[in-house]
Amino acid sequence: MNKKAMKCSELSILAANLPDVASRPQEEQQLILEAAGEQIKILRSIIKGGEQKKNNANSAIVELAIDATAEEFKSARIRQAVRRGADVYLPSWSAMSQALPSSFLRTALFSCATNVTSENERVLAGDSTLLVANKVIASFSSVSLVLSGNELCQFDRQVYAACLDYYRDFPLATSDCKQYQETNFYEFSRRMGNQYSKNLHKSIQASLLRLRSVELRIKYKRANLEALKLMTVYFEDDSEGGDFKASDRISICITNEIAELFGVGDWTAVEMPVVKLKGLAAWVAHFYASHSESRELSIETLYKLSGYQSKFSNFKASLKQVLEKLADESIPAHTRVSSYVFSEDDKKITVKLSPWKK
């Protein structure tokens, strides 16, 4: 029996004397009444604790008391997003990795198509004809995703992962109080693992504008988000054109709604060498990294989910080439392909990563 249960048992004995309390001396009356009041407090605490555990089990965001210890806070963030008081934090991941919701990585949200970045100049010029409305994004069976705004690509995945990384040690913003993370294009380039250049500067700025335009409707497990804004971003002097300087400031804001997609088992951290991959290789690596075991999937499904730009008849050869690349020893073990097998009719494939037991 734990201490709280023992104390509750002792108080029960005292409180049991309440029926004849009036016949007791005044000092005993006071003792019994105080015992009854204390018992009620403890019972309420036990009930509240049980309700809190039940709510946490069903929520993507675990609730911690405002006075939770640093160790409790650190331990909770290993698995999922955390709310402590009014602040909501993303899970924690290594500084050598970056993280995204698995629900994003199992769709064509960040497609491997290259035509998106080819329109960077039009995005920088504010061309609204590039915007789409209520586009259904090809998704894995457990995800429903609808996009309004600019379509996105694998470069945008890198940029958005870098934006989320700015909140690795800070609480997310609330919808009514915008807390911005301040940086510049030089530091942002470094956070992506790249050297700064003028061309990269323009690519990052165009990507941030695409990401700012996006609003999602997403259903995934417990999450049902009707109007999820990926982020808000402002540039130095709110100027979105003109000269490009490494010192140009960027103000990034991501609100706590995104934490609903960072529940237990709902997010994926990937090491930087894989984060920096491009095209189909990047999409395949992140897609499989978001899973924990192998399963047979149709090649047509992978074709649709990846947003592959060429004809379906070319996809299998490209997929095989990518899988060979991802099996190389230079790929971190967490995302390295250990084997892949095509079905006899060549319509399905089973891929296994090195860490998977099956």
Summary of the structure (lengths in Angstrom):
residues: 358
radius of gyration: 26.2
end to end distance: 41.4
largest distance: 93.6
contacts: 1059
relative contact order: 0.12
helix: 44%
strand: 23%
